[in-house]
Amino acid sequence: MEFLRDIEKSSNFAVVVGGPSRKSCLLLMKKFNLIRTDALIDARFQAKDYRIVTIYPTILSYDNGKWNSTDITPENYNKVFEGVQ
């Protein structure tokens, strides 16, 4: 949540917050002072259908007809966002 709060809003990113209900997601965002009107709420855990189950933010990209995912961790944070912001 801190990552989502601190990263710039960009049309290049979609923010999805998952949780057991819309209310719990909104409360979690409020707890971390995350004010993003562009955040999508995944209260049905649909991301699990695509095997996206992680505690880290994940970047999805579509290249050459294939979906790729990259977890953003403290170790790779700078490399993943080189030149993005």
DRENDREN-72769 format. One record per atom (N, C-alpha, C, O): atom name; x, y, z. Coordinates in Angstrom, 2 decimals, padded with zeros to 5 digits. Layout:
BEGIN
+-------+---------+---------+---------+
! atome !      c1 !      c2 !      c3 !
+-------+---------+---------+---------+
!    CA !       X !       Y !       Z !
...
+-------+---------+---------+---------+
This chain:
BEGIN
+-------+---------+---------+---------+
! atome !      c1 !      c2 !      c3 !
+-------+---------+---------+---------+
!     N !  000.83 ! -001.20 !  000.00 !
!    CA !  000.00 !  000.00 !  000.00 !
!     C !  000.87 !  001.25 !  000.00 !
!     O !  000.53 !  002.25 ! -000.64 !
!     N !  001.98 !  001.20 !  000.71 !
!    CA !  002.87 !  002.36 !  000.71 !
!     C !  003.41 !  002.60 ! -000.69 !
!     O !  003.55 !  003.75 ! -001.12 !
!     N !  003.72 !  001.53 ! -001.40 !
!    CA !  004.19 !  001.65 ! -002.77 !
!     C !  003.15 !  002.35 ! -003.63 !
!     O !  003.48 !  003.27 ! -004.38 !
!     N !  001.90 !  001.93 ! -003.52 !
!    CA !  000.83 !  002.53 ! -004.32 !
!     C !  000.60 !  003.98 ! -003.95 !
!     O !  000.23 !  004.80 ! -004.80 !
!     N !  000.80 !  004.30 ! -002.68 !
!    CA !  000.61 !  005.68 ! -002.24 !
!     C !  001.71 !  006.58 ! -002.81 !
!     O !  001.46 !  007.72 ! -003.19 !
!     N !  002.93 !  006.04 ! -002.86 !
!    CA !  004.07 !  006.87 ! -003.22 !
!     C !  004.35 !  006.98 ! -004.71 !
!     O !  005.00 !  007.92 ! -005.15 !
!     N !  003.86 !  006.02 ! -005.49 !
!    CA !  004.14 !  006.07 ! -006.93 !
!     C !  003.20 !  007.08 ! -007.60 !
!     O !  002.05 !  007.25 ! -007.18 !
!     N !  003.70 !  007.72 ! -008.61 !
!    CA !  002.90 !  008.72 ! -009.31 !
!     C !  001.72 !  008.07 ! -010.01 !
!     O !  001.79 !  006.91 ! -010.44 !
!     N !  000.65 !  008.81 ! -010.13 !
!    CA ! -000.47 !  008.34 ! -010.93 !
!     C ! -000.06 !  008.43 ! -012.39 !
!     O !  000.52 !  009.42 ! -012.83 !
!     N ! -000.36 !  007.39 ! -013.12 !
!    CA !  000.05 !  007.34 ! -014.52 !
!     C ! -000.97 !  006.55 ! -015.31 !
!     O ! -001.55 !  005.59 ! -014.81 !
!     N ! -001.18 !  006.95 ! -016.53 !
!    CA ! -002.10 !  006.20 ! -017.39 !
!     C ! -001.48 !  004.88 ! -017.82 !
!     O ! -002.16 !  004.03 ! -018.40 !
!     N ! -000.19 !  004.69 ! -017.55 !
!    CA !  000.48 !  003.45 ! -017.91 !
!     C !  000.22 !  002.34 ! -016.91 !
!     O !  000.58 !  001.19 ! -017.18 !
!     N ! -000.38 !  002.64 ! -015.77 !
!    CA ! -000.59 !  001.65 ! -014.72 !
!     C ! -002.06 !  001.57 ! -014.34 !
!     O ! -002.76 !  002.58 ! -014.31 !
!     N ! -002.50 !  000.38 ! -014.07 !
!    CA ! -003.81 !  000.17 ! -013.47 !
!     C ! -003.55 ! -000.39 ! -012.07 !
!     O ! -002.76 ! -001.32 ! -011.92 !
!     N ! -004.19 !  000.15 ! -011.08 !
!    CA ! -004.01 ! -000.28 ! -009.70 !
!     C ! -005.20 ! -001.16 ! -009.32 !
!     O ! -006.35 ! -000.74 ! -009.42 !
!     N ! -004.91 ! -002.39 ! -008.89 !
!    CA ! -005.95 ! -003.32 ! -008.45 !
!     C ! -005.66 ! -003.69 ! -007.01 !
!     O ! -004.56 ! -004.14 ! -006.69 !
!     N ! -006.65 ! -003.51 ! -006.13 !
!    CA ! -006.52 ! -003.86 ! -004.72 !
!     C ! -007.48 ! -005.02 ! -004.45 !
!     O ! -008.67 ! -004.92 ! -004.73 !
!     N ! -006.94 ! -006.11 ! -003.90 !
!    CA ! -007.77 ! -007.29 ! -003.64 !
!     C ! -008.06 ! -007.46 ! -002.16 !
!     O ! -007.25 ! -007.10 ! -001.31 !
!     N ! -009.22 ! -008.00 ! -001.87 !
!    CA ! -009.61 ! -008.26 ! -000.49 !
!     C ! -010.95 ! -008.96 ! -000.45 !
!     O ! -011.58 ! -009.16 ! -001.49 !
!     N ! -011.39 ! -009.34 !  000.73 !
!    CA ! -012.63 ! -010.11 !  000.85 !
!     C ! -013.90 ! -009.32 !  000.54 !
!     O ! -014.95 ! -009.91 !  000.27 !
!     N ! -013.81 ! -008.00 !  000.57 !
!    CA ! -014.98 ! -007.18 !  000.23 !
!     C ! -014.50 ! -005.80 ! -000.19 !
!     O ! -013.37 ! -005.40 !  000.09 !
!     N ! -015.37 ! -005.08 ! -000.87 !
!    CA ! -015.05 ! -003.71 ! -001.28 !
!     C ! -014.75 ! -002.85 ! -000.06 !
!     O ! -013.81 ! -002.06 ! -000.05 !
!     N ! -015.57 ! -003.02 !  000.98 !
!    CA ! -015.40 ! -002.23 !  002.20 !
!     C ! -014.03 ! -002.49 !  002.83 !
!     O ! -013.37 ! -001.54 !  003.25 !
!     N ! -013.60 ! -003.76 !  002.89 !
!    CA ! -012.30 ! -004.05 !  003.51 !
!     C ! -011.17 ! -003.46 !  002.68 !
!     O ! -010.18 ! -002.99 !  003.24 !
!     N ! -011.30 ! -003.48 !  001.36 !
!    CA ! -010.27 ! -002.88 !  000.51 !
!     C ! -010.19 ! -001.37 !  000.73 !
!     O ! -009.09 ! -000.81 !  000.84 !
!     N ! -011.34 ! -000.72 !  000.79 !
!    CA ! -011.36 !  000.73 !  001.01 !
!     C ! -010.82 !  001.10 !  002.38 !
!     O ! -010.14 !  002.11 !  002.53 !
!     N ! -011.12 !  000.28 !  003.40 !
!    CA ! -010.58 !  000.54 !  004.74 !
!     C ! -009.07 !  000.37 !  004.76 !
!     O ! -008.36 !  001.14 !  005.41 !
!     N ! -008.57 ! -000.64 !  004.06 !
!    CA ! -007.13 ! -000.86 !  003.99 !
!     C ! -006.45 !  000.32 !  003.29 !
!     O ! -005.39 !  000.78 !  003.72 !
!     N ! -007.05 !  000.79 !  002.21 !
!    CA ! -006.50 !  001.95 !  001.52 !
!     C ! -006.50 !  003.17 !  002.43 !
!     O ! -005.54 !  003.94 !  002.44 !
!     N ! -007.56 !  003.35 !  003.19 !
!    CA ! -007.64 !  004.48 !  004.11 !
!     C ! -006.58 !  004.38 !  005.20 !
!     O ! -005.97 !  005.39 !  005.58 !
!     N ! -006.35 !  003.17 !  005.70 !
!    CA ! -005.34 !  002.95 !  006.75 !
!     C ! -003.97 !  003.44 !  006.30 !
!     O ! -003.21 !  004.00 !  007.09 !
!     N ! -003.64 !  003.23 !  005.02 !
!    CA ! -002.34 !  003.63 !  004.49 !
!     C ! -002.38 !  005.00 !  003.80 !
!     O ! -001.43 !  005.38 !  003.12 !
!     N ! -003.48 !  005.73 !  003.99 !
!    CA ! -003.64 !  007.06 !  003.40 !
!     C ! -003.45 !  007.01 !  001.89 !
!     O ! -002.84 !  007.90 !  001.29 !
!     N ! -003.99 !  005.96 !  001.29 !
!    CA ! -003.92 !  005.78 ! -000.15 !
!     C ! -005.18 !  006.34 ! -000.77 !
!     O ! -006.25 !  005.76 ! -000.65 !
!     N ! -005.04 !  007.48 ! -001.42 !
!    CA ! -006.18 !  008.14 ! -002.04 !
!     C ! -006.00 !  008.04 ! -003.55 !
!     O ! -005.31 !  008.86 ! -004.16 !
!     N ! -006.62 !  007.03 ! -004.13 !
!    CA ! -006.54 !  006.82 ! -005.58 !
!     C ! -007.93 !  006.49 ! -006.08 !
!     O ! -008.48 !  005.43 ! -005.79 !
!     N ! -008.48 !  007.41 ! -006.83 !
!    CA ! -009.81 !  007.16 ! -007.39 !
!     C ! -009.74 !  006.21 ! -008.58 !
!     O ! -010.77 !  005.72 ! -009.04 !
!     N ! -008.53 !  005.94 ! -009.08 !
!    CA ! -008.38 !  005.05 ! -010.22 !
!     C ! -008.16 !  003.59 ! -009.82 !
!     O ! -007.97 !  002.74 ! -010.68 !
!     N ! -008.20 !  003.30 ! -008.52 !
!    CA ! -007.97 !  001.93 ! -008.05 !
!     C ! -009.18 !  001.05 ! -008.34 !
!     O ! -010.33 !  001.45 ! -008.11 !
!     N ! -008.92 ! -000.13 ! -008.85 !
!    CA ! -009.96 ! -001.12 ! -009.09 !
!     C ! -009.98 ! -002.08 ! -007.91 !
!     O ! -008.93 ! -002.48 ! -007.41 !
!     N ! -011.16 ! -002.45 ! -007.46 !
!    CA ! -011.30 ! -003.34 ! -006.30 !
!     C ! -011.61 ! -004.75 ! -006.80 !
!     O ! -012.53 ! -004.95 ! -007.59 !
!     N ! -010.82 ! -005.73 ! -006.34 !
!    CA ! -011.02 ! -007.13 ! -006.69 !
!     C ! -011.55 ! -007.88 ! -005.48 !
!     O ! -010.82 ! -008.63 ! -004.83 !
!     N ! -012.83 ! -007.66 ! -005.17 !
!    CA ! -013.44 ! -008.29 ! -004.00 !
!     C ! -013.83 ! -009.75 ! -004.26 !
!     O ! -014.17 ! -010.47 ! -003.32 !
!     N ! -013.78 ! -010.17 ! -005.49 !
!    CA ! -014.10 ! -011.57 ! -005.82 !
!     C ! -012.84 ! -012.41 ! -006.02 !
!     O ! -012.93 ! -013.58 ! -006.38 !
!     N ! -011.69 ! -011.82 ! -005.79 !
!    CA ! -010.40 ! -012.50 ! -005.97 !
!     C ! -010.27 ! -013.09 ! -007.37 !
!     O ! -009.79 ! -014.21 ! -007.53 !
!     N ! -010.69 ! -012.33 ! -008.37 !
!    CA ! -010.58 ! -012.80 ! -009.74 !
!     C ! -009.13 ! -012.90 ! -010.19 !
!     O ! -008.83 ! -013.64 ! -011.12 !
!     N ! -008.24 ! -012.17 ! -009.56 !
!    CA ! -006.82 ! -012.26 ! -009.92 !
!     C ! -006.30 ! -013.67 ! -009.71 !
!     O ! -005.40 ! -014.12 ! -010.41 !
!     N ! -006.87 ! -014.38 ! -008.72 !
!    CA ! -006.44 ! -015.76 ! -008.49 !
!     C ! -006.72 ! -016.64 ! -009.70 !
!     O ! -006.00 ! -017.61 ! -009.94 !
!     N ! -007.77 ! -016.31 ! -010.46 !
!    CA ! -008.08 ! -017.08 ! -011.67 !
!     C ! -006.93 ! -017.01 ! -012.68 !
!     O ! -006.78 ! -017.90 ! -013.52 !
!     N ! -006.14 ! -015.95 ! -012.60 !
!    CA ! -005.00 ! -015.77 ! -013.50 !
!     C ! -003.68 ! -016.07 ! -012.80 !
!     O ! -002.61 ! -015.70 ! -013.28 !
!     N ! -003.77 ! -016.75 ! -011.67 !
!    CA ! -002.60 ! -017.16 ! -010.86 !
!     C ! -001.79 ! -015.98 ! -010.36 !
!     O ! -000.58 ! -016.07 ! -010.22 !
!     N ! -002.47 ! -014.88 ! -010.09 !
!    CA ! -001.80 ! -013.71 ! -009.51 !
!     C ! -002.10 ! -013.74 ! -008.01 !
!     O ! -003.10 ! -013.19 ! -007.56 !
!     N ! -001.23 ! -014.38 ! -007.27 !
!    CA ! -001.39 ! -014.50 ! -005.83 !
!     C ! -000.05 ! -014.13 ! -005.20 !
!     O !  000.87 ! -014.94 ! -005.18 !
!     N !  000.05 ! -012.92 ! -004.70 !
!    CA !  001.32 ! -012.43 ! -004.17 !
!     C !  001.05 ! -011.32 ! -003.17 !
!     O !  000.03 ! -010.64 ! -003.23 !
!     N !  001.97 ! -011.15 ! -002.25 !
!    CA !  001.86 ! -010.03 ! -001.32 !
!     C !  002.49 ! -008.78 ! -001.90 !
!     O !  002.35 ! -007.69 ! -001.35 !
!     N !  003.18 ! -008.93 ! -003.03 !
!    CA !  003.87 ! -007.81 ! -003.65 !
!     C !  003.03 ! -007.22 ! -004.78 !
!     O !  002.21 ! -007.92 ! -005.38 !
!     N !  003.22 ! -005.94 ! -005.07 !
!    CA !  002.60 ! -005.39 ! -006.28 !
!     C !  003.12 ! -006.16 ! -007.49 !
!     O !  004.27 ! -006.60 ! -007.50 !
!     N !  002.29 ! -006.32 ! -008.48 !
!    CA !  002.66 ! -007.08 ! -009.67 !
!     C !  002.39 ! -006.25 ! -010.91 !
!     O !  001.35 ! -005.61 ! -011.03 !
!     N !  003.34 ! -006.26 ! -011.82 !
!    CA !  003.16 ! -005.60 ! -013.11 !
!     C !  002.85 ! -006.67 ! -014.14 !
!     O !  003.59 ! -007.64 ! -014.28 !
!     N !  001.75 ! -006.49 ! -014.86 !
!    CA !  001.39 ! -007.38 ! -015.95 !
!     C !  001.70 ! -006.67 ! -017.26 !
!     O !  001.42 ! -005.48 ! -017.41 !
!     N !  002.26 ! -007.40 ! -018.18 !
!    CA !  002.52 ! -006.84 ! -019.51 !
!     C !  002.13 ! -007.88 ! -020.55 !
!     O !  002.16 ! -009.08 ! -020.30 !
!     N !  001.78 ! -007.39 ! -021.71 !
!    CA !  001.37 ! -008.26 ! -022.81 !
!     C !  002.31 ! -008.03 ! -023.97 !
!     O !  002.28 ! -006.98 ! -024.60 !
!     N !  003.15 ! -009.00 ! -024.25 !
!    CA !  004.14 ! -008.88 ! -025.32 !
!     C !  004.10 ! -010.13 ! -026.20 !
!     O !  004.08 ! -011.25 ! -025.70 !
!     N !  004.10 ! -009.92 ! -027.48 !
!    CA !  004.15 ! -011.02 ! -028.46 !
!     C !  003.10 ! -012.09 ! -028.20 !
!     O !  003.40 ! -013.29 ! -028.29 !
!     N !  001.87 ! -011.67 ! -027.88 !
!    CA !  000.79 ! -012.61 ! -027.68 !
!     C !  000.84 ! -013.39 ! -026.38 !
!     O !  000.17 ! -014.41 ! -026.24 !
!     N !  001.64 ! -012.92 ! -025.42 !
!    CA !  001.81 ! -013.65 ! -024.16 !
!     C !  001.77 ! -012.67 ! -022.98 !
!     O !  002.39 ! -011.60 ! -023.04 !
!     N !  001.04 ! -013.04 ! -021.91 !
!    CA !  001.01 ! -012.24 ! -020.69 !
!     C !  002.22 ! -012.59 ! -019.82 !
!     O !  002.55 ! -013.77 ! -019.66 !
!     N !  002.86 ! -011.58 ! -019.29 !
!    CA !  004.00 ! -011.75 ! -018.38 !
!     C !  003.69 ! -011.01 ! -017.09 !
!     O !  003.02 ! -009.98 ! -017.10 !
!     N !  004.18 ! -011.55 ! -015.97 !
!    CA !  004.00 ! -010.85 ! -014.70 !
!     C !  005.34 ! -010.73 ! -013.99 !
!     O !  006.18 ! -011.63 ! -014.04 !
!     N !  005.52 ! -009.59 ! -013.33 !
!    CA !  006.73 ! -009.33 ! -012.55 !
!     C !  006.33 ! -008.80 ! -011.20 !
!     O !  005.69 ! -007.75 ! -011.10 !
!     N !  006.70 ! -009.52 ! -010.14 !
!    CA !  006.46 ! -009.03 ! -008.79 !
!     C !  007.47 ! -007.94 ! -008.48 !
!     O !  008.65 ! -008.07 ! -008.79 !
!     N !  007.00 ! -006.86 ! -007.87 !
!    CA !  007.89 ! -005.77 ! -007.49 !
!     C !  008.28 ! -005.99 ! -006.04 !
!     O !  007.45 ! -005.92 ! -005.14 !
!     N !  009.55 ! -006.26 ! -005.84 !
!    CA !  010.07 ! -006.55 ! -004.50 !
!     C !  011.07 ! -005.46 ! -004.12 !
!     O !  011.50 ! -004.68 ! -004.97 !
!     N !  011.45 ! -005.40 ! -002.84 !
!    CA !  012.46 ! -004.41 ! -002.45 !
!     C !  013.78 ! -004.59 ! -003.21 !
!     O !  014.52 ! -003.63 ! -003.42 !
!     N !  014.06 ! -005.83 ! -003.63 !
!    CA !  015.32 ! -006.10 ! -004.32 !
!     C !  015.31 ! -005.64 ! -005.78 !
!     O !  016.35 ! -005.24 ! -006.30 !
!     N !  014.16 ! -005.68 ! -006.46 !
!    CA !  014.14 ! -005.33 ! -007.88 !
!     C !  013.41 ! -004.02 ! -008.19 !
!     O !  013.25 ! -003.66 ! -009.35 !
!     N !  012.96 ! -003.34 ! -007.17 !
!    CA !  012.14 ! -002.13 ! -007.34 !
!     C !  012.77 ! -001.13 ! -008.32 !
!     O !  012.12 ! -000.71 ! -009.27 !
!     N !  014.02 ! -000.75 ! -008.09 !
!    CA !  014.66 !  000.26 ! -008.94 !
!     C !  014.80 ! -000.20 ! -010.37 !
!     O !  014.58 !  000.58 ! -011.30 !
!     N !  015.16 ! -001.46 ! -010.58 !
!    CA !  015.35 ! -001.98 ! -011.93 !
!     C !  014.04 ! -002.01 ! -012.70 !
!     O !  014.00 ! -001.66 ! -013.88 !
!     N !  012.96 ! -002.42 ! -012.03 !
!    CA !  011.66 ! -002.53 ! -012.69 !
!     C !  011.18 ! -001.16 ! -013.16 !
!     O !  010.58 ! -001.06 ! -014.23 !
!     N !  011.43 ! -000.13 ! -012.38 !
!    CA !  010.88 !  001.19 ! -012.70 !
!     C !  011.88 !  002.13 ! -013.35 !
!     O !  011.62 !  003.33 ! -013.43 !
!     N !  013.01 !  001.63 ! -013.82 !
!    CA !  013.97 !  002.49 ! -014.52 !
!     C !  013.30 !  003.11 ! -015.74 !
!     O !  012.82 !  002.40 ! -016.62 !
!     N !  013.28 !  004.39 ! -015.78 !
!    CA !  012.74 !  005.09 ! -016.92 !
!     C !  011.23 !  005.11 ! -017.04 !
!     O !  010.72 !  005.64 ! -018.02 !
!     N !  010.49 !  004.55 ! -016.07 !
!    CA !  009.03 !  004.53 ! -016.15 !
!     C !  008.44 !  005.84 ! -015.70 !
!     O !  007.52 !  006.35 ! -016.34 !
!     N !  008.95 !  006.40 ! -014.63 !
!    CA !  008.36 !  007.63 ! -014.09 !
!     C !  008.94 !  008.85 ! -014.76 !
!     O !  008.56 !  009.97 ! -014.43 !
+-------+---------+---------+---------+
